[in-house]
Amino acid sequence: MDETKARASRLNTEFLITEALKGNHLLFPNELIAEAFSRNLATLQSALESRRAEINRTVGELLSVGTLEEGRDFVSGLSRDVQHVLILLYFQLLEGVLLRRGPTVH
């Protein structure tokens, strides 16, 4: 598959990040986000460390889905622990984007 086709068949992460920064978290239902944030952060970080290979593989698979709907379906089929870790990573990514952008002047 050439690079253009490969890019076209991947989830549009730029769109997801842009929407997320507006408060629209399109891959994860709000209830699931709340559930993940109700968990102990140390427990989630421990799950991330102990399942790093699985999480890395899962992130790669998620990024390779073609549509938002396929992404949601993929996430919904994962175990709760993996869903929660993905949410932790997702919000860490968003925090990093915000920090790199610096303050917004209105």
DANOR-V830275 format. One record per residue. N is the residue number from 1. RES is the residue in three letters. PHI is phi in whole degrees, -180 to 180 (* if undefined). PSI is psi in whole degrees, -180 to 180 (NA if undefined). Layout:
# DANOR-V830275
{{N,RES,PHI,PSI} {N,RES,PHI,PSI}}
This chain:
# DANOR-V830275
{{1,MET,*,131} {2,ASP,-76,167} {3,GLU,-61,-40} {4,THR,-63,-46} {5,LYS,-66,-40} {6,ALA,-62,-43} {7,ARG,-64,-40} {8,ALA,-68,-25} {9,SER,-93,7} {10,ARG,-102,155} {11,LEU,-60,138} {12,ASN,-79,88} {13,THR,-69,-32} {14,GLU,-62,-43} {15,PHE,-63,-45} {16,LEU,-60,-42} {17,ILE,-68,-43} {18,THR,-59,-46} {19,GLU,-67,-40} {20,ALA,-62,-39} {21,LEU,-68,-16} {22,LYS,-92,-1} {23,GLY,95,7} {24,ASN,-102,100} {25,HIS,-97,93} {26,LEU,-79,-23} {27,LEU,-86,-24} {28,PHE,-123,130} {29,PRO,-63,147} {30,ASN,-55,-38} {31,GLU,-64,-38} {32,LEU,-69,-39} {33,ILE,-62,-46} {34,ALA,-62,-41} {35,GLU,-62,-44} {36,ALA,-63,-42} {37,PHE,-74,-15} {38,SER,-81,-13} {39,ARG,-79,159} {40,ASN,-70,126} {41,LEU,-59,-41} {42,ALA,-62,-37} {43,THR,-66,-43} {44,LEU,-65,-42} {45,GLN,-66,-36} {46,SER,-65,-42} {47,ALA,-62,-40} {48,LEU,-62,-47} {49,GLU,-65,-43} {50,SER,-76,-18} {51,ARG,-123,30} {52,ARG,-54,-46} {53,ALA,-62,-44} {54,GLU,-64,-43} {55,ILE,-65,-45} {56,ASN,-59,-45} {57,ARG,-63,-42} {58,THR,-64,-44} {59,VAL,-61,-44} {60,GLY,-60,-44} {61,GLU,-65,-42} {62,LEU,-62,-44} {63,LEU,-68,-19} {64,SER,-91,-6} {65,VAL,-68,155} {66,GLY,-88,-28} {67,THR,-133,162} {68,LEU,-60,-43} {69,GLU,-61,-41} {70,GLU,-65,-37} {71,GLY,-63,-45} {72,ARG,-62,-44} {73,ASP,-62,-42} {74,PHE,-61,-49} {75,VAL,-60,-42} {76,SER,-65,-21} {77,GLY,-87,-4} {78,LEU,-85,160} {79,SER,-65,157} {80,ARG,-59,-42} {81,ASP,-59,-45} {82,VAL,-68,-40} {83,GLN,-58,-46} {84,HIS,-64,-41} {85,VAL,-65,-41} {86,LEU,-60,-40} {87,ILE,-65,-42} {88,LEU,-58,-48} {89,LEU,-64,-40} {90,TYR,-59,-46} {91,PHE,-73,-30} {92,GLN,-66,-40} {93,LEU,-62,-46} {94,LEU,-62,-41} {95,GLU,-61,-42} {96,GLY,-63,-41} {97,VAL,-61,-46} {98,LEU,-63,-41} {99,LEU,-66,-39} {100,ARG,-69,-32} {101,ARG,-73,-28} {102,GLY,82,-176} {103,PRO,-69,147} {104,THR,-95,128} {105,VAL,-99,129} {106,HIS,-107,NA}}
